[in-house]
C-alpha cells in the first residue's frame, strides 16, 4: 500500500540524513532517555522511526517506546508532570496548553539551544511567536503545522454537479444539492468532542473575526454575546436542515473521514492529517479527494487560517535534559521535518524544508496559510484547558440537541467564568 511505501521512504530519508550528518551523534549522551508522544494511533510509525534513528546515532542512550493514545495523553501527561516523574521530552500542543503548564513551572526554557542552533532563522516569526515563545522565553520546537479545511469526495461532487463553494450561501446551496441526491453533505465524528470545535471556530472566525475570538478565548468576551449566538445559529441552520450525517457523536473523526472516502457523505471539516489517513487507503490527493477553505461569511472579516501546531518540549524535572535537548535540535533538521510531514499528512513548519516535495493538495494549502493574515489555534488550544473542557462538552451537546443552544450558552458562560476565576 502507499502508506507502507511512504513509511519506507521516510525511514530511508532519515537514515541517509544521519549517515551524512555525523554531528547528530553526541558521545556524551548517556543513560536512560524517556520520551512520550500522543501519536499512538495514526502517525506513530513515523515518529517512532525518527526516534529510533536518533537513538541509533547515540548508542549511549537507552530508550523504551512509550506512545500514548491521543485522548488519553491529555490526562496522563498532566498526571506524570504533577507526580514529579515526567518523561525527559514529550510532544505537546502549542498555544494555551503549553502556556498552562509553563505557568505551573512544569517545563524548562530552551533558549540555549534556540540560540546555539540559530533556530530563529529556521521558522516563520509567527510560528516562533505563537508556538515556541511563552513568557518571553523559548519553550518548544515546532514539528508539525496543520490546517483545518473542508475535504471532499471529488467523485460525489462531480456526480451532483457541485463546485467547491467560496461563500456561505454557496455552501448551503451545495449542501442542498447533496440532500436532494440523498447524500449527507457533511460528515462529523464528534465522539471524542474535539472534531466539532472546527465548526464553531471557523464560523466565528468568518463572522466575528479573530480579535473578538481572542477576547472570548481569554474570558474578556462572553458566550452569551450576540457574536457567539450568531455562530451557533448559522451552525444550527445546517444541522436542522438535515445536511449532516446522523448521530455525529457516535463516530470518531476517522470514521467520519472514511464516510467521505466511501461515498457515504460528501465532505468533512477536518485537519490536514486526513491526507495521511487517505494515503493509507490508497486515495490520491487532487484526484480521489480534494479540499476547499471554509467559505467566506462576512466579506469585511479578515481571512484566518486555523489549526494546531505540534511541538516537543523539555520537562522541568527531566532526568536527562541533555538528551532531551539534543533530540529537539535533531527535530529541526529539514529532512526530519519533511519526513514526518509526508508520513503523517501535515505541513512542516520549518522554512528550510523544500516545499516542492509536497503533493498538490498540501502545496495549495501551504499557499492558503501564507496568504491569510491570521493563523489561529483551534479552540481547545486557544483557551486554557479547564475552559476548553467546558466548550468541548458544549459542542458535543449541541450536536445531540442543536435546537436548545441558547440555554446551553448560558450554562457555558457560567462554567467558563468560574474556570477563569479559579485561575486568577
C-alpha positions as a Python dict, from the first residue, in 0.01 Angstrom:
ca = {
    (1, 'X'): (0, 0, 0),
    (2, 'X'): (103, 364, -46),
    (3, 'X'): (113, 406, 332),
    (4, 'X'): (374, 131, 373),
    (5, 'X'): (582, 264, 86),
    (6, 'X'): (572, 608, 244),
    (7, 'X'): (696, 468, 574),
    (8, 'X'): (990, 300, 398),
    (9, 'X'): (1077, 624, 219),
    (10, 'X'): (1053, 824, 543),
    (11, 'X'): (1283, 594, 737),
    (12, 'X'): (1528, 571, 448),
    (13, 'X'): (1544, 950, 421),
    (14, 'X'): (1611, 990, 791),
    (15, 'X'): (1873, 713, 788),
    (16, 'X'): (2055, 875, 494),
    (17, 'X'): (2049, 1209, 673),
    (18, 'X'): (2209, 1055, 979),
    (19, 'X'): (2479, 887, 773),
    (20, 'X'): (2581, 1209, 606),
    (21, 'X'): (2547, 1421, 922),
    (22, 'X'): (2751, 1253, 1195),
    (23, 'X'): (2736, 1568, 1408),
    (24, 'X'): (2399, 1449, 1537),
    (25, 'X'): (2570, 1173, 1728),
    (26, 'X'): (2699, 1300, 2062),
    (27, 'X'): (2939, 1075, 2251),
    (28, 'X'): (2849, 1243, 2580),
    (29, 'X'): (2480, 1148, 2562),
    (30, 'X'): (2444, 862, 2806),
    (31, 'X'): (2187, 690, 3025),
    (32, 'X'): (1813, 642, 3014),
    (33, 'X'): (1621, 867, 2778),
    (34, 'X'): (1246, 892, 2822),
    (35, 'X'): (1016, 1033, 2555),
    (36, 'X'): (640, 1030, 2530),
    (37, 'X'): (410, 1136, 2249),
    (38, 'X'): (42, 1132, 2157),
    (39, 'X'): (89, 978, 1813),
    (40, 'X'): (-6, 638, 1948),
    (41, 'X'): (-251, 582, 1665),
    (42, 'X'): (-208, 718, 1316),
    (43, 'X'): (138, 874, 1269),
    (44, 'X'): (300, 668, 1543),
    (45, 'X'): (504, 461, 1299),
    (46, 'X'): (666, 772, 1158),
    (47, 'X'): (762, 942, 1483),
    (48, 'X'): (883, 612, 1631),
    (49, 'X'): (1106, 559, 1327),
    (50, 'X'): (1254, 905, 1373),
    (51, 'X'): (1315, 837, 1743),
    (52, 'X'): (1478, 503, 1663),
    (53, 'X'): (1721, 669, 1423),
    (54, 'X'): (1813, 927, 1688),
    (55, 'X'): (1885, 651, 1938),
    (56, 'X'): (2085, 457, 1680),
    (57, 'X'): (2302, 764, 1628),
    (58, 'X'): (2355, 796, 2003),
    (59, 'X'): (2429, 443, 2129),
    (60, 'X'): (2498, 564, 2481),
    (61, 'X'): (2127, 624, 2529),
    (62, 'X'): (1874, 366, 2643),
    (63, 'X'): (1518, 427, 2538),
    (64, 'X'): (1188, 239, 2562),
    (65, 'X'): (893, 337, 2343),
    (66, 'X'): (600, 495, 2526),
    (67, 'X'): (337, 616, 2280),
    (68, 'X'): (0, 708, 2429),
    (69, 'X'): (-341, 738, 2269),
    (70, 'X'): (-421, 1094, 2167),
    (71, 'X'): (-716, 1139, 2404),
    (72, 'X'): (-557, 954, 2695),
    (73, 'X'): (-243, 1165, 2665),
    (74, 'X'): (-431, 1484, 2755),
    (75, 'X'): (-479, 1348, 3107),
    (76, 'X'): (-186, 1109, 3151),
    (77, 'X'): (86, 1367, 3083),
    (78, 'X'): (-59, 1605, 3341),
    (79, 'X'): (-60, 1323, 3596),
    (80, 'X'): (305, 1247, 3519),
    (81, 'X'): (406, 1611, 3542),
    (82, 'X'): (223, 1662, 3869),
    (83, 'X'): (367, 1341, 4009),
    (84, 'X'): (726, 1455, 3958),
    (85, 'X'): (815, 1165, 3729),
    (86, 'X'): (776, 1313, 3381),
    (87, 'X'): (939, 1199, 3057),
    (88, 'X'): (1250, 1393, 2959),
    (89, 'X'): (1074, 1525, 2650),
    (90, 'X'): (723, 1491, 2514),
    (91, 'X'): (502, 1612, 2235),
    (92, 'X'): (258, 1886, 2323),
    (93, 'X'): (10, 2114, 2154),
    (94, 'X'): (126, 2473, 2110),
    (95, 'X'): (-85, 2754, 2247),
    (96, 'X'): (-287, 2763, 2566),
    (97, 'X'): (-196, 2406, 2663),
    (98, 'X'): (176, 2484, 2675),
    (99, 'X'): (110, 2816, 2847),
    (100, 'X'): (-91, 2632, 3112),
    (101, 'X'): (198, 2405, 3212),
    (102, 'X'): (456, 2683, 3176),
    (103, 'X'): (252, 2881, 3429),
    (104, 'X'): (276, 2584, 3666),
    (105, 'X'): (654, 2564, 3626),
    (106, 'X'): (644, 2221, 3465),
    (107, 'X'): (863, 2298, 3161),
    (108, 'X'): (1217, 2429, 3132),
    (109, 'X'): (1305, 2701, 2882),
    (110, 'X'): (1525, 2605, 2591),
    (111, 'X'): (1663, 2946, 2495),
    (112, 'X'): (2013, 2797, 2499),
    (113, 'X'): (1956, 2552, 2212),
    (114, 'X'): (1749, 2808, 2021),
    (115, 'X'): (2041, 3049, 2026),
    (116, 'X'): (2319, 2793, 1977),
    (117, 'X'): (2147, 2644, 1671),
    (118, 'X'): (2011, 2967, 1523),
    (119, 'X'): (1657, 2830, 1532),
    (120, 'X'): (1521, 3180, 1494),
    (121, 'X'): (1615, 3171, 1126),
    (122, 'X'): (1459, 2829, 1069),
    (123, 'X'): (1093, 2904, 1145),
    (124, 'X'): (848, 3179, 1045),
    (125, 'X'): (833, 3454, 1303),
    (126, 'X'): (459, 3397, 1350),
    (127, 'X'): (527, 3032, 1438),
    (128, 'X'): (806, 3133, 1677),
    (129, 'X'): (583, 3389, 1846),
    (130, 'X'): (273, 3171, 1878),
    (131, 'X'): (410, 2818, 1914),
    (132, 'X'): (757, 2842, 2068),
    (133, 'X'): (754, 3152, 2289),
    (134, 'X'): (586, 3179, 2628),
    (135, 'X'): (656, 3448, 2888),
    (136, 'X'): (938, 3582, 2664),
    (137, 'X'): (1129, 3251, 2662),
    (138, 'X'): (1152, 2969, 2410),
    (139, 'X'): (996, 2650, 2540),
    (140, 'X'): (914, 2438, 2235),
    (141, 'X'): (1039, 2321, 1898),
    (142, 'X'): (763, 2300, 1634),
    (143, 'X'): (739, 1971, 1446),
    (144, 'X'): (411, 1992, 1257),
    (145, 'X'): (179, 2256, 1119),
    (146, 'X'): (-179, 2152, 1048),
    (147, 'X'): (-464, 2338, 880),
    (148, 'X'): (-837, 2282, 908),
    (149, 'X'): (-1044, 2287, 591),
    (150, 'X'): (-1320, 2106, 409),
    (151, 'X'): (-1205, 1782, 249),
    (152, 'X'): (-1440, 1632, -7),
    (153, 'X'): (-1502, 1332, -227),
    (154, 'X'): (-1435, 1454, -582),
    (155, 'X'): (-1645, 1183, -746),
    (156, 'X'): (-1952, 1281, -542),
    (157, 'X'): (-1907, 1648, -630),
    (158, 'X'): (-1893, 1553, -998),
    (159, 'X'): (-2197, 1327, -955),
    (160, 'X'): (-2423, 1610, -835),
    (161, 'X'): (-2255, 1881, -1043),
    (162, 'X'): (-2121, 2073, -745),
    (163, 'X'): (-1823, 2309, -736),
    (164, 'X'): (-1624, 2393, -421),
    (165, 'X'): (-1816, 2681, -260),
    (166, 'X'): (-1647, 3009, -168),
    (167, 'X'): (-1933, 3179, 21),
    (168, 'X'): (-2177, 3068, 291),
    (169, 'X'): (-2471, 3087, 54),
    (170, 'X'): (-2286, 2868, -194),
    (171, 'X'): (-2208, 2620, 85),
    (172, 'X'): (-2578, 2598, 173),
    (173, 'X'): (-2671, 2555, -194),
    (174, 'X'): (-2412, 2279, -231),
    (175, 'X'): (-2540, 2103, 80),
    (176, 'X'): (-2892, 2121, -57),
    (177, 'X'): (-2778, 1959, -382),
    (178, 'X'): (-2643, 1664, -190),
    (179, 'X'): (-2956, 1641, 22),
    (180, 'X'): (-3169, 1626, -290),
    (181, 'X'): (-2945, 1346, -416),
    (182, 'X'): (-2994, 1153, -91),
    (183, 'X'): (-2634, 1207, 24),
    (184, 'X'): (-2545, 1375, 357),
    (185, 'X'): (-2335, 1680, 277),
    (186, 'X'): (-2128, 1680, 596),
    (187, 'X'): (-1974, 1400, 798),
    (188, 'X'): (-1876, 1488, 1155),
    (189, 'X'): (-1739, 1238, 1405),
    (190, 'X'): (-1765, 1411, 1743),
    (191, 'X'): (-1747, 1105, 1968),
    (192, 'X'): (-1430, 1249, 2122),
    (193, 'X'): (-1576, 1601, 2112),
    (194, 'X'): (-1281, 1789, 1958),
    (195, 'X'): (-1376, 1747, 1588),
    (196, 'X'): (-1688, 1958, 1644),
    (197, 'X'): (-1481, 2255, 1754),
    (198, 'X'): (-1374, 2330, 1396),
    (199, 'X'): (-1731, 2420, 1302),
    (200, 'X'): (-1759, 2672, 1585),
    (201, 'X'): (-1410, 2804, 1524),
    (202, 'X'): (-1449, 2860, 1152),
    (203, 'X'): (-1794, 3016, 1169),
    (204, 'X'): (-1684, 3253, 1446),
    (205, 'X'): (-1364, 3345, 1261),
    (206, 'X'): (-1561, 3414, 943),
    (207, 'X'): (-1815, 3635, 1124),
    (208, 'X'): (-1687, 3800, 1443),
    (209, 'X'): (-1322, 3767, 1342),
    (210, 'X'): (-1001, 3674, 1521),
    (211, 'X'): (-980, 3975, 1753),
    (212, 'X'): (-1319, 3900, 1903),
    (213, 'X'): (-1237, 3530, 1919),
    (214, 'X'): (-921, 3606, 2116),
    (215, 'X'): (-1132, 3801, 2365),
    (216, 'X'): (-1365, 3504, 2403),
    (217, 'X'): (-1073, 3266, 2447),
    (218, 'X'): (-925, 3482, 2724),
    (219, 'X'): (-1250, 3542, 2910),
    (220, 'X'): (-1286, 3908, 2808),
    (221, 'X'): (-1594, 3827, 2598),
    (222, 'X'): (-1890, 3609, 2693),
    (223, 'X'): (-2054, 3303, 2541),
    (224, 'X'): (-2385, 3484, 2577),
    (225, 'X'): (-2270, 3757, 2337),
    (226, 'X'): (-2456, 3809, 2012),
    (227, 'X'): (-2144, 3706, 1816),
    (228, 'X'): (-2140, 3359, 1972),
    (229, 'X'): (-2515, 3316, 1942),
    (230, 'X'): (-2495, 3406, 1574),
    (231, 'X'): (-2221, 3147, 1513),
    (232, 'X'): (-2430, 2876, 1676),
    (233, 'X'): (-2736, 2994, 1486),
    (234, 'X'): (-2565, 2950, 1150),
    (235, 'X'): (-2433, 2611, 1255),
    (236, 'X'): (-2780, 2517, 1379),
    (237, 'X'): (-2933, 2608, 1042),
    (238, 'X'): (-2715, 2344, 874),
    (239, 'X'): (-2791, 2077, 1132),
    (240, 'X'): (-3165, 2142, 1135),
    (241, 'X'): (-3174, 2131, 755),
    (242, 'X'): (-3052, 1772, 768),
    (243, 'X'): (-2720, 1832, 597),
    (244, 'X'): (-2513, 1632, 849),
    (245, 'X'): (-2473, 1256, 859),
    (246, 'X'): (-2692, 1148, 1155),
    (247, 'X'): (-2563, 1079, 1508),
    (248, 'X'): (-2234, 1267, 1486),
    (249, 'X'): (-2149, 1185, 1848),
    (250, 'X'): (-2149, 813, 1766),
    (251, 'X'): (-1844, 836, 1540),
    (252, 'X'): (-1474, 921, 1563),
    (253, 'X'): (-1305, 1168, 1330),
    (254, 'X'): (-1153, 893, 1116),
    (255, 'X'): (-1485, 712, 1085),
    (256, 'X'): (-1636, 1036, 957),
    (257, 'X'): (-1342, 1081, 722),
    (258, 'X'): (-1397, 731, 586),
    (259, 'X'): (-1764, 808, 529),
    (260, 'X'): (-1642, 1069, 281),
    (261, 'X'): (-1387, 832, 134),
    (262, 'X'): (-1654, 562, 90),
    (263, 'X'): (-1909, 796, -68),
    (264, 'X'): (-2148, 789, 230),
    (265, 'X'): (-2108, 1167, 278),
    (266, 'X'): (-1970, 1441, 59),
    (267, 'X'): (-1728, 1633, 280),
    (268, 'X'): (-1584, 1672, 629),
    (269, 'X'): (-1432, 1970, 811),
    (270, 'X'): (-1102, 1833, 940),
    (271, 'X'): (-728, 1890, 973),
    (272, 'X'): (-464, 1811, 714),
    (273, 'X'): (-379, 1485, 890),
    (274, 'X'): (-674, 1345, 698),
    (275, 'X'): (-440, 1333, 398),
    (276, 'X'): (-223, 1080, 576),
    (277, 'X'): (-528, 869, 656),
    (278, 'X'): (-643, 880, 295),
    (279, 'X'): (-295, 790, 169),
    (280, 'X'): (-325, 474, 377),
    (281, 'X'): (-643, 399, 184),
    (282, 'X'): (-463, 445, -150),
    (283, 'X'): (-656, 765, -221),
    (284, 'X'): (-478, 1014, -444),
    (285, 'X'): (-482, 1382, -343),
    (286, 'X'): (-640, 1601, -606),
    (287, 'X'): (-798, 1300, -773),
    (288, 'X'): (-991, 1091, -521),
    (289, 'X'): (-1019, 1372, -268),
    (290, 'X'): (-959, 1745, -261),
    (291, 'X'): (-1021, 2041, -32),
    (292, 'X'): (-1155, 2393, -13),
    (293, 'X'): (-1105, 2654, 257),
    (294, 'X'): (-1401, 2732, 481),
    (295, 'X'): (-1623, 2976, 288),
    (296, 'X'): (-1648, 3348, 349),
    (297, 'X'): (-1949, 3455, 555),
    (298, 'X'): (-1891, 3827, 616),
    (299, 'X'): (-1686, 3979, 337),
    (300, 'X'): (-1537, 4250, 560),
    (301, 'X'): (-1396, 3999, 811),
    (302, 'X'): (-1024, 3930, 753),
    (303, 'X'): (-947, 3575, 645),
    (304, 'X'): (-793, 3344, 902),
    (305, 'X'): (-634, 3002, 881),
    (306, 'X'): (-693, 2762, 1168),
    (307, 'X'): (-515, 2459, 1304),
    (308, 'X'): (-283, 2308, 1563),
    (309, 'X'): (95, 2307, 1581),
    (310, 'X'): (256, 2003, 1742),
    (311, 'X'): (579, 2064, 1930),
    (312, 'X'): (825, 1887, 2156),
    (313, 'X'): (915, 2033, 2494),
    (314, 'X'): (1151, 1952, 2784),
    (315, 'X'): (1018, 1872, 3130),
    (316, 'X'): (1134, 2096, 3414),
    (317, 'X'): (1228, 1781, 3610),
    (318, 'X'): (1384, 1597, 3315),
    (319, 'X'): (1633, 1337, 3438),
    (320, 'X'): (1825, 1355, 3109),
    (321, 'X'): (1777, 1710, 2989),
    (322, 'X'): (2089, 1695, 2769),
    (323, 'X'): (1945, 1409, 2565),
    (324, 'X'): (1605, 1580, 2550),
    (325, 'X'): (1755, 1900, 2414),
    (326, 'X'): (1969, 1709, 2164),
    (327, 'X'): (1655, 1537, 2039),
    (328, 'X'): (1478, 1871, 1994),
    (329, 'X'): (1773, 2001, 1793),
    (330, 'X'): (1755, 1687, 1580),
    (331, 'X'): (1386, 1757, 1510),
    (332, 'X'): (1474, 2091, 1349),
    (333, 'X'): (1658, 1925, 1062),
    (334, 'X'): (1459, 1986, 741),
    (335, 'X'): (1488, 1620, 635),
    (336, 'X'): (1334, 1508, 964),
    (337, 'X'): (1063, 1775, 942),
    (338, 'X'): (976, 1672, 587),
    (339, 'X'): (988, 1301, 671),
    (340, 'X'): (727, 1340, 944),
    (341, 'X'): (520, 1580, 735),
    (342, 'X'): (499, 1336, 443),
    (343, 'X'): (430, 1043, 670),
    (344, 'X'): (166, 1196, 893),
    (345, 'X'): (-10, 1416, 638),
    (346, 'X'): (82, 1761, 767),
    (347, 'X'): (294, 2060, 673),
    (348, 'X'): (642, 2112, 811),
    (349, 'X'): (678, 2444, 997),
    (350, 'X'): (1049, 2476, 910),
    (351, 'X'): (1144, 2736, 649),
    (352, 'X'): (1431, 2510, 545),
    (353, 'X'): (1205, 2237, 403),
    (354, 'X'): (1188, 2208, 25),
    (355, 'X'): (815, 2254, -35),
    (356, 'X'): (846, 2119, -390),
    (357, 'X'): (821, 1780, -222),
    (358, 'X'): (461, 1847, -117),
    (359, 'X'): (177, 1695, -316),
    (360, 'X'): (-54, 1934, -498),
    (361, 'X'): (-316, 1949, -220),
    (362, 'X'): (-62, 2020, 55),
    (363, 'X'): (119, 2276, -163),
    (364, 'X'): (-206, 2465, -225),
    (365, 'X'): (-288, 2457, 146),
    (366, 'X'): (57, 2598, 224),
    (367, 'X'): (-25, 2885, -11),
    (368, 'X'): (-357, 2941, 169),
    (369, 'X'): (-176, 2972, 502),
    (370, 'X'): (79, 3211, 354),
    (371, 'X'): (-196, 3429, 205),
    (372, 'X'): (-416, 3457, 515),
    (373, 'X'): (-327, 3743, 752),
    (374, 'X'): (-412, 3536, 1060),
    (375, 'X'): (-322, 3187, 1179),
    (376, 'X'): (-531, 3087, 1481),
    (377, 'X'): (-509, 2783, 1704),
    (378, 'X'): (-819, 2568, 1721),
    (379, 'X'): (-1048, 2615, 2020),
    (380, 'X'): (-901, 2364, 2265),
    (381, 'X'): (-553, 2506, 2206),
    (382, 'X'): (-661, 2871, 2219),
    (383, 'X'): (-829, 2881, 2560),
    (384, 'X'): (-700, 2736, 2892),
    (385, 'X'): (-757, 2360, 2925),
    (386, 'X'): (-1020, 2384, 3204),
    (387, 'X'): (-1224, 2623, 2990),
    (388, 'X'): (-1163, 2410, 2681),
    (389, 'X'): (-1329, 2118, 2857),
    (390, 'X'): (-1639, 2329, 2910),
    (391, 'X'): (-1652, 2426, 2545),
    (392, 'X'): (-1579, 2081, 2406),
    (393, 'X'): (-1861, 1937, 2615),
    (394, 'X'): (-2089, 2209, 2479),
    (395, 'X'): (-2005, 2135, 2115),
    (396, 'X'): (-2089, 1769, 2161),
    (397, 'X'): (-2408, 1861, 2349),
    (398, 'X'): (-2504, 2092, 2064),
    (399, 'X'): (-2474, 1813, 1809),
    (400, 'X'): (-2703, 1599, 2027),
    (401, 'X'): (-2957, 1880, 2094),
    (402, 'X'): (-2894, 2159, 1843),
    (403, 'X'): (-3217, 2348, 1893),
    (404, 'X'): (-3150, 2431, 2260),
    (405, 'X'): (-2824, 2620, 2216),
    (406, 'X'): (-2941, 2948, 2378),
    (407, 'X'): (-2994, 2786, 2717),
    (408, 'X'): (-2674, 2588, 2670),
    (409, 'X'): (-2471, 2905, 2615),
    (410, 'X'): (-2598, 3048, 2943),
    (411, 'X'): (-2458, 2744, 3124),
    (412, 'X'): (-2135, 2754, 2925),
    (413, 'X'): (-2076, 3116, 3018),
    (414, 'X'): (-2133, 3048, 3388),
    (415, 'X'): (-1898, 2748, 3384),
    (416, 'X'): (-1630, 2923, 3178),
    (417, 'X'): (-1640, 3229, 3404),
    (418, 'X'): (-1596, 3005, 3707),
    (419, 'X'): (-1293, 2835, 3550),
    (420, 'X'): (-1132, 3167, 3459),
    (421, 'X'): (-1192, 3294, 3813),
    (422, 'X'): (-1029, 2982, 3956),
    (423, 'X'): (-711, 3051, 3759),
    (424, 'X'): (-665, 3405, 3892),
}
